[in-house]
Amino acid sequence: MYMTKPGDYLIDALRKHAMGQIEMHRANVDTYRLNPAGIGEHSDLTQTIEKELMEIAKYDDILDVLDKYFADNTKKLTLNEQDSR
């Protein structure tokens, strides 16, 4: 079994959270697009969809920052290598 550097689980958690948020907001956009008559409380669908797109953009930016500044370009360490450090 391989382990990454200590703390990488935090970056992984942030990545998974951002991806989950993107999927949630994509589902909302698809619902608005495919069933606009069934969404009674949203009278301005374009404005509502724009808000969802802004949320997608926010989390997409977070993924870009994680890739740019926190990408793991180093060799993954085995448990034995991890213990010896």
SVG drawing of the C-alpha trace seen along z (x, -y; Angstrom):
<svg xmlns="http://www.w3.org/2000/svg" viewBox="-45 -37 59 39">
<polyline fill="none" stroke="black" stroke-width="0.4" points="0.0,0.0 1.2,-3.5 0.8,-6.7 1.3,-10.2 2.8,-13.0 1.1,-13.8 -1.7,-16.3 -2.5,-15.2 -5.8,-13.9 -6.8,-17.5 -6.2,-18.5 -8.0,-15.4 -11.0,-16.3 -11.1,-19.8 -10.9,-18.4 -13.8,-15.9 -15.9,-18.6 -15.4,-21.0 -16.3,-18.2 -19.4,-17.3 -20.5,-21.0 -20.0,-21.2 -22.1,-18.1 -24.9,-19.4 -25.0,-22.8 -24.9,-21.0 -27.9,-18.9 -29.7,-22.1 -29.0,-23.7 -30.2,-20.5 -33.4,-20.5 -34.1,-24.1 -33.4,-23.5 -35.4,-20.3 -38.4,-21.1 -38.7,-24.9 -42.5,-24.8 -42.1,-22.7 -39.9,-25.2 -42.6,-27.6 -40.6,-29.7 -38.0,-30.8 -39.7,-33.3 -36.5,-34.4 -34.9,-31.2 -32.0,-32.8 -31.0,-34.7 -31.4,-31.5 -29.2,-29.5 -26.6,-32.2 -26.3,-32.0 -25.8,-28.2 -23.2,-28.8 -21.4,-31.3 -21.2,-28.6 -19.8,-26.1 -17.2,-28.6 -16.2,-29.2 -15.6,-25.5 -13.9,-25.0 -11.5,-27.8 -10.8,-26.0 -9.9,-22.9 -7.6,-24.9 -5.8,-26.4 -5.4,-22.9 -4.0,-21.6 -1.7,-24.6 -0.3,-25.0 -0.9,-21.7 -0.4,-19.0 1.5,-16.0 4.4,-15.8 6.5,-13.7 6.9,-10.0 4.4,-8.4 6.1,-6.8 5.5,-3.3 4.6,-2.8 8.2,-1.7 9.6,-4.8 7.1,-7.0 8.1,-5.5 11.8,-6.0 11.4,-9.8"/>
</svg>
